[in-house]
Amino acid sequence: MNAIILRVIERAPQWLRHDLETKDACARARAEETLAAMISDALAGGYGVTKDIQG
């Protein structure tokens, strides 16, 4: 599970990384929700992450 989450974070787009660091609460909340959705999808077997990890 840890490898899947790390892979999602590695593949996160630059706008998401930027918005996670911003002081703008709305932008940061949007980025957090987006990242959470990406992680949930990956853990459910989507996002192409599990295939990358499993080979």
Buried (B, 14 or more C-beta within 10 A) or exposed (E): EEEBBEBBBEBBEEEBEEBBEEEEEEBBEBBEEBBEEBBEBBBEEEBEBBEBEEE
